[in-house]
Amino acid sequence: MPGSARTMAVMTVGGLVVATAYTVALGSNGWLWFSWVVLALVTIGVVAARPA
């Protein structure tokens, strides 16, 4: 996995941890989860577009 894809993957996992912690502490926020889903989809796209 190239450096940029690895960085995106780490950011996505970190975002999931933050979104989960926020939801547990303060309650659900739809925009937060929507943003995380968009980040996850972009990460999947970056990983899928990497050269073979």
PDB file with one MODEL, atoms N, CA, C and O in Angstrom:
MODEL        1
ATOM      1  N   MET A   1       0.866  -1.178   0.000  1.00  0.00           N
ATOM      2  CA  MET A   1       0.000   0.000   0.000  1.00  0.00           C
ATOM      3  C   MET A   1       0.907   1.234   0.000  1.00  0.00           C
ATOM      4  O   MET A   1       1.770   1.369   0.867  1.00  0.00           O
ATOM      5  N   PRO A   2       0.715   2.125  -0.961  1.00  0.00           N
ATOM      6  CA  PRO A   2       1.528   3.349  -1.008  1.00  0.00           C
ATOM      7  C   PRO A   2       1.280   4.238   0.220  1.00  0.00           C
ATOM      8  O   PRO A   2       0.301   4.060   0.945  1.00  0.00           O
ATOM      9  N   GLY A   3       2.174   5.183   0.431  1.00  0.00           N
ATOM     10  CA  GLY A   3       2.093   6.053   1.612  1.00  0.00           C
ATOM     11  C   GLY A   3       0.796   6.820   1.708  1.00  0.00           C
ATOM     12  O   GLY A   3       0.226   6.930   2.793  1.00  0.00           O
ATOM     13  N   SER A   4       0.309   7.361   0.587  1.00  0.00           N
ATOM     14  CA  SER A   4      -0.921   8.161   0.644  1.00  0.00           C
ATOM     15  C   SER A   4      -2.126   7.306   1.007  1.00  0.00           C
ATOM     16  O   SER A   4      -2.991   7.740   1.768  1.00  0.00           O
ATOM     17  N   ALA A   5      -2.186   6.092   0.468  1.00  0.00           N
ATOM     18  CA  ALA A   5      -3.302   5.200   0.796  1.00  0.00           C
ATOM     19  C   ALA A   5      -3.233   4.778   2.256  1.00  0.00           C
ATOM     20  O   ALA A   5      -4.262   4.668   2.923  1.00  0.00           O
ATOM     21  N   ARG A   6      -2.025   4.540   2.756  1.00  0.00           N
ATOM     22  CA  ARG A   6      -1.860   4.150   4.160  1.00  0.00           C
ATOM     23  C   ARG A   6      -2.291   5.305   5.065  1.00  0.00           C
ATOM     24  O   ARG A   6      -2.952   5.084   6.080  1.00  0.00           O
ATOM     25  N   THR A   7      -1.921   6.529   4.705  1.00  0.00           N
ATOM     26  CA  THR A   7      -2.314   7.698   5.492  1.00  0.00           C
ATOM     27  C   THR A   7      -3.830   7.851   5.501  1.00  0.00           C
ATOM     28  O   THR A   7      -4.419   8.121   6.548  1.00  0.00           O
ATOM     29  N   MET A   8      -4.462   7.683   4.355  1.00  0.00           N
ATOM     30  CA  MET A   8      -5.922   7.771   4.284  1.00  0.00           C
ATOM     31  C   MET A   8      -6.573   6.694   5.148  1.00  0.00           C
ATOM     32  O   MET A   8      -7.562   6.963   5.831  1.00  0.00           O
ATOM     33  N   ALA A   9      -6.027   5.479   5.123  1.00  0.00           N
ATOM     34  CA  ALA A   9      -6.588   4.388   5.928  1.00  0.00           C
ATOM     35  C   ALA A   9      -6.471   4.705   7.419  1.00  0.00           C
ATOM     36  O   ALA A   9      -7.410   4.475   8.180  1.00  0.00           O
ATOM     37  N   VAL A  10      -5.324   5.230   7.831  1.00  0.00           N
ATOM     38  CA  VAL A  10      -5.136   5.593   9.244  1.00  0.00           C
ATOM     39  C   VAL A  10      -6.102   6.707   9.638  1.00  0.00           C
ATOM     40  O   VAL A  10      -6.678   6.676  10.725  1.00  0.00           O
ATOM     41  N   MET A  11      -6.278   7.691   8.755  1.00  0.00           N
ATOM     42  CA  MET A  11      -7.215   8.783   9.042  1.00  0.00           C
ATOM     43  C   MET A  11      -8.649   8.259   9.139  1.00  0.00           C
ATOM     44  O   MET A  11      -9.423   8.724   9.977  1.00  0.00           O
ATOM     45  N   THR A  12      -9.000   7.313   8.302  1.00  0.00           N
ATOM     46  CA  THR A  12     -10.354   6.756   8.323  1.00  0.00           C
ATOM     47  C   THR A  12     -10.613   5.997   9.623  1.00  0.00           C
ATOM     48  O   THR A  12     -11.669   6.146  10.238  1.00  0.00           O
ATOM     49  N   VAL A  13      -9.646   5.185  10.034  1.00  0.00           N
ATOM     50  CA  VAL A  13      -9.807   4.448  11.295  1.00  0.00           C
ATOM     51  C   VAL A  13      -9.854   5.432  12.462  1.00  0.00           C
ATOM     52  O   VAL A  13     -10.669   5.274  13.372  1.00  0.00           O
ATOM     53  N   GLY A  14      -8.989   6.444  12.444  1.00  0.00           N
ATOM     54  CA  GLY A  14      -9.015   7.463  13.494  1.00  0.00           C
ATOM     55  C   GLY A  14     -10.349   8.198  13.518  1.00  0.00           C
ATOM     56  O   GLY A  14     -10.883   8.487  14.589  1.00  0.00           O
ATOM     57  N   GLY A  15     -10.886   8.500  12.339  1.00  0.00           N
ATOM     58  CA  GLY A  15     -12.191   9.150  12.262  1.00  0.00           C
ATOM     59  C   GLY A  15     -13.300   8.281  12.835  1.00  0.00           C
ATOM     60  O   GLY A  15     -14.223   8.784  13.476  1.00  0.00           O
ATOM     61  N   LEU A  16     -13.207   6.983  12.603  1.00  0.00           N
ATOM     62  CA  LEU A  16     -14.194   6.067  13.165  1.00  0.00           C
ATOM     63  C   LEU A  16     -14.130   6.074  14.685  1.00  0.00           C
ATOM     64  O   LEU A  16     -15.162   6.076  15.356  1.00  0.00           O
ATOM     65  N   VAL A  17     -12.920   6.079  15.227  1.00  0.00           N
ATOM     66  CA  VAL A  17     -12.758   6.116  16.682  1.00  0.00           C
ATOM     67  C   VAL A  17     -13.341   7.414  17.245  1.00  0.00           C
ATOM     68  O   VAL A  17     -14.044   7.394  18.255  1.00  0.00           O
ATOM     69  N   VAL A  18     -13.049   8.533  16.595  1.00  0.00           N
ATOM     70  CA  VAL A  18     -13.559   9.830  17.057  1.00  0.00           C
ATOM     71  C   VAL A  18     -15.084   9.871  16.970  1.00  0.00           C
ATOM     72  O   VAL A  18     -15.748  10.316  17.907  1.00  0.00           O
ATOM     73  N   ALA A  19     -15.639   9.410  15.850  1.00  0.00           N
ATOM     74  CA  ALA A  19     -17.095   9.424  15.688  1.00  0.00           C
ATOM     75  C   ALA A  19     -17.776   8.543  16.728  1.00  0.00           C
ATOM     76  O   ALA A  19     -18.820   8.905  17.271  1.00  0.00           O
ATOM     77  N   THR A  20     -17.183   7.390  17.001  1.00  0.00           N
ATOM     78  CA  THR A  20     -17.755   6.487  18.001  1.00  0.00           C
ATOM     79  C   THR A  20     -17.682   7.108  19.392  1.00  0.00           C
ATOM     80  O   THR A  20     -18.655   7.066  20.146  1.00  0.00           O
ATOM     81  N   ALA A  21     -16.533   7.684  19.733  1.00  0.00           N
ATOM     82  CA  ALA A  21     -16.380   8.314  21.045  1.00  0.00           C
ATOM     83  C   ALA A  21     -17.359   9.472  21.207  1.00  0.00           C
ATOM     84  O   ALA A  21     -17.963   9.628  22.267  1.00  0.00           O
ATOM     85  N   TYR A  22     -17.519  10.284  20.163  1.00  0.00           N
ATOM     86  CA  TYR A  22     -18.464  11.406  20.213  1.00  0.00           C
ATOM     87  C   TYR A  22     -19.883  10.896  20.430  1.00  0.00           C
ATOM     88  O   TYR A  22     -20.634  11.445  21.235  1.00  0.00           O
ATOM     89  N   THR A  23     -20.242   9.837  19.702  1.00  0.00           N
ATOM     90  CA  THR A  23     -21.592   9.292  19.824  1.00  0.00           C
ATOM     91  C   THR A  23     -21.841   8.755  21.221  1.00  0.00           C
ATOM     92  O   THR A  23     -22.919   8.956  21.780  1.00  0.00           O
ATOM     93  N   VAL A  24     -20.855   8.072  21.792  1.00  0.00           N
ATOM     94  CA  VAL A  24     -21.015   7.530  23.145  1.00  0.00           C
ATOM     95  C   VAL A  24     -21.123   8.663  24.165  1.00  0.00           C
ATOM     96  O   VAL A  24     -21.937   8.595  25.087  1.00  0.00           O
ATOM     97  N   ALA A  25     -20.308   9.698  24.002  1.00  0.00           N
ATOM     98  CA  ALA A  25     -20.260  10.768  25.001  1.00  0.00           C
ATOM     99  C   ALA A  25     -21.418  11.753  24.866  1.00  0.00           C
ATOM    100  O   ALA A  25     -22.007  12.152  25.871  1.00  0.00           O
ATOM    101  N   LEU A  26     -21.750  12.148  23.643  1.00  0.00           N
ATOM    102  CA  LEU A  26     -22.697  13.249  23.458  1.00  0.00           C
ATOM    103  C   LEU A  26     -23.953  12.886  22.667  1.00  0.00           C
ATOM    104  O   LEU A  26     -24.858  13.711  22.539  1.00  0.00           O
ATOM    105  N   GLY A  27     -24.019  11.689  22.146  1.00  0.00           N
ATOM    106  CA  GLY A  27     -25.171  11.295  21.350  1.00  0.00           C
ATOM    107  C   GLY A  27     -24.856  11.349  19.868  1.00  0.00           C
ATOM    108  O   GLY A  27     -23.855  11.934  19.454  1.00  0.00           O
ATOM    109  N   SER A  28     -25.703  10.747  19.089  1.00  0.00           N
ATOM    110  CA  SER A  28     -25.455  10.604  17.656  1.00  0.00           C
ATOM    111  C   SER A  28     -25.531  11.944  16.926  1.00  0.00           C
ATOM    112  O   SER A  28     -26.336  12.813  17.261  1.00  0.00           O
ATOM    113  N   ASN A  29     -24.683  12.080  15.935  1.00  0.00           N
ATOM    114  CA  ASN A  29     -24.673  13.262  15.080  1.00  0.00           C
ATOM    115  C   ASN A  29     -24.642  12.764  13.635  1.00  0.00           C
ATOM    116  O   ASN A  29     -23.637  12.206  13.195  1.00  0.00           O
ATOM    117  N   GLY A  30     -25.716  12.957  12.910  1.00  0.00           N
ATOM    118  CA  GLY A  30     -25.829  12.449  11.548  1.00  0.00           C
ATOM    119  C   GLY A  30     -24.756  12.984  10.609  1.00  0.00           C
ATOM    120  O   GLY A  30     -24.235  12.244   9.775  1.00  0.00           O
ATOM    121  N   TRP A  31     -24.424  14.259  10.739  1.00  0.00           N
ATOM    122  CA  TRP A  31     -23.404  14.851   9.857  1.00  0.00           C
ATOM    123  C   TRP A  31     -22.036  14.253  10.114  1.00  0.00           C
ATOM    124  O   TRP A  31     -21.247  14.074   9.186  1.00  0.00           O
ATOM    125  N   LEU A  32     -21.754  13.947  11.360  1.00  0.00           N
ATOM    126  CA  LEU A  32     -20.471  13.326  11.698  1.00  0.00           C
ATOM    127  C   LEU A  32     -20.348  11.957  11.041  1.00  0.00           C
ATOM    128  O   LEU A  32     -19.312  11.628  10.463  1.00  0.00           O
ATOM    129  N   TRP A  33     -21.402  11.169  11.132  1.00  0.00           N
ATOM    130  CA  TRP A  33     -21.359   9.840  10.518  1.00  0.00           C
ATOM    131  C   TRP A  33     -21.375   9.933   9.002  1.00  0.00           C
ATOM    132  O   TRP A  33     -20.713   9.140   8.334  1.00  0.00           O
ATOM    133  N   PHE A  34     -22.111  10.878   8.445  1.00  0.00           N
ATOM    134  CA  PHE A  34     -22.107  11.081   6.998  1.00  0.00           C
ATOM    135  C   PHE A  34     -20.701  11.431   6.516  1.00  0.00           C
ATOM    136  O   PHE A  34     -20.239  10.913   5.500  1.00  0.00           O
ATOM    137  N   SER A  35     -20.023  12.317   7.254  1.00  0.00           N
ATOM    138  CA  SER A  35     -18.659  12.705   6.897  1.00  0.00           C
ATOM    139  C   SER A  35     -17.719  11.508   6.965  1.00  0.00           C
ATOM    140  O   SER A  35     -16.836  11.361   6.119  1.00  0.00           O
ATOM    141  N   TRP A  36     -17.904  10.656   7.963  1.00  0.00           N
ATOM    142  CA  TRP A  36     -17.047   9.486   8.067  1.00  0.00           C
ATOM    143  C   TRP A  36     -17.285   8.523   6.905  1.00  0.00           C
ATOM    144  O   TRP A  36     -16.335   7.952   6.370  1.00  0.00           O
ATOM    145  N   VAL A  37     -18.530   8.341   6.517  1.00  0.00           N
ATOM    146  CA  VAL A  37     -18.838   7.461   5.382  1.00  0.00           C
ATOM    147  C   VAL A  37     -18.199   8.001   4.103  1.00  0.00           C
ATOM    148  O   VAL A  37     -17.648   7.233   3.315  1.00  0.00           O
ATOM    149  N   VAL A  38     -18.268   9.316   3.895  1.00  0.00           N
ATOM    150  CA  VAL A  38     -17.626   9.920   2.718  1.00  0.00           C
ATOM    151  C   VAL A  38     -16.121   9.684   2.779  1.00  0.00           C
ATOM    152  O   VAL A  38     -15.521   9.316   1.770  1.00  0.00           O
ATOM    153  N   LEU A  39     -15.503   9.887   3.930  1.00  0.00           N
ATOM    154  CA  LEU A  39     -14.067   9.644   4.075  1.00  0.00           C
ATOM    155  C   LEU A  39     -13.730   8.184   3.791  1.00  0.00           C
ATOM    156  O   LEU A  39     -12.731   7.900   3.130  1.00  0.00           O
ATOM    157  N   ALA A  40     -14.542   7.264   4.277  1.00  0.00           N
ATOM    158  CA  ALA A  40     -14.307   5.840   4.029  1.00  0.00           C
ATOM    159  C   ALA A  40     -14.413   5.523   2.542  1.00  0.00           C
ATOM    160  O   ALA A  40     -13.606   4.755   2.019  1.00  0.00           O
ATOM    161  N   LEU A  41     -15.391   6.101   1.856  1.00  0.00           N
ATOM    162  CA  LEU A  41     -15.536   5.856   0.420  1.00  0.00           C
ATOM    163  C   LEU A  41     -14.368   6.426  -0.370  1.00  0.00           C
ATOM    164  O   LEU A  41     -13.897   5.801  -1.320  1.00  0.00           O
ATOM    165  N   VAL A  42     -13.902   7.598   0.012  1.00  0.00           N
ATOM    166  CA  VAL A  42     -12.732   8.186  -0.655  1.00  0.00           C
ATOM    167  C   VAL A  42     -11.504   7.309  -0.416  1.00  0.00           C
ATOM    168  O   VAL A  42     -10.703   7.100  -1.327  1.00  0.00           O
ATOM    169  N   THR A  43     -11.355   6.803   0.788  1.00  0.00           N
ATOM    170  CA  THR A  43     -10.229   5.919   1.097  1.00  0.00           C
ATOM    171  C   THR A  43     -10.293   4.654   0.246  1.00  0.00           C
ATOM    172  O   THR A  43      -9.276   4.222  -0.296  1.00  0.00           O
ATOM    173  N   ILE A  44     -11.457   4.068   0.127  1.00  0.00           N
ATOM    174  CA  ILE A  44     -11.624   2.881  -0.717  1.00  0.00           C
ATOM    175  C   ILE A  44     -11.264   3.210  -2.164  1.00  0.00           C
ATOM    176  O   ILE A  44     -10.635   2.403  -2.849  1.00  0.00           O
ATOM    177  N   GLY A  45     -11.658   4.385  -2.625  1.00  0.00           N
ATOM    178  CA  GLY A  45     -11.329   4.796  -3.977  1.00  0.00           C
ATOM    179  C   GLY A  45      -9.831   4.965  -4.182  1.00  0.00           C
ATOM    180  O   GLY A  45      -9.298   4.577  -5.222  1.00  0.00           O
ATOM    181  N   VAL A  46      -9.150   5.541  -3.197  1.00  0.00           N
ATOM    182  CA  VAL A  46      -7.695   5.729  -3.288  1.00  0.00           C
ATOM    183  C   VAL A  46      -7.000   4.380  -3.315  1.00  0.00           C
ATOM    184  O   VAL A  46      -6.072   4.176  -4.097  1.00  0.00           O
ATOM    185  N   VAL A  47      -7.441   3.452  -2.462  1.00  0.00           N
ATOM    186  CA  VAL A  47      -6.828   2.127  -2.425  1.00  0.00           C
ATOM    187  C   VAL A  47      -7.095   1.378  -3.728  1.00  0.00           C
ATOM    188  O   VAL A  47      -6.211   0.692  -4.240  1.00  0.00           O
ATOM    189  N   ALA A  48      -8.308   1.504  -4.267  1.00  0.00           N
ATOM    190  CA  ALA A  48      -8.662   0.789  -5.494  1.00  0.00           C
ATOM    191  C   ALA A  48      -7.944   1.380  -6.712  1.00  0.00           C
ATOM    192  O   ALA A  48      -7.684   0.664  -7.679  1.00  0.00           O
ATOM    193  N   ALA A  49      -7.625   2.662  -6.677  1.00  0.00           N
ATOM    194  CA  ALA A  49      -7.006   3.314  -7.827  1.00  0.00           C
ATOM    195  C   ALA A  49      -5.495   3.173  -7.855  1.00  0.00           C
ATOM    196  O   ALA A  49      -4.850   3.580  -8.821  1.00  0.00           O
ATOM    197  N   ARG A  50      -4.927   2.604  -6.807  1.00  0.00           N
ATOM    198  CA  ARG A  50      -3.459   2.479  -6.774  1.00  0.00           C
ATOM    199  C   ARG A  50      -2.991   1.560  -7.892  1.00  0.00           C
ATOM    200  O   ARG A  50      -3.709   0.642  -8.290  1.00  0.00           O
ATOM    201  N   PRO A  51      -1.803   1.804  -8.391  1.00  0.00           N
ATOM    202  CA  PRO A  51      -1.280   0.954  -9.466  1.00  0.00           C
ATOM    203  C   PRO A  51      -1.033  -0.465  -8.965  1.00  0.00           C
ATOM    204  O   PRO A  51      -0.661  -0.676  -7.811  1.00  0.00           O
ATOM    205  N   ALA A  52      -1.242  -1.416  -9.840  1.00  0.00           N
ATOM    206  CA  ALA A  52      -1.094  -2.825  -9.467  1.00  0.00           C
ATOM    207  C   ALA A  52       0.295  -3.258  -9.324  1.00  0.00           C
ATOM    208  O   ALA A  52       0.551  -4.421  -9.014  1.00  0.00           O
TER     209      ALA A  52
ENDMDL
END
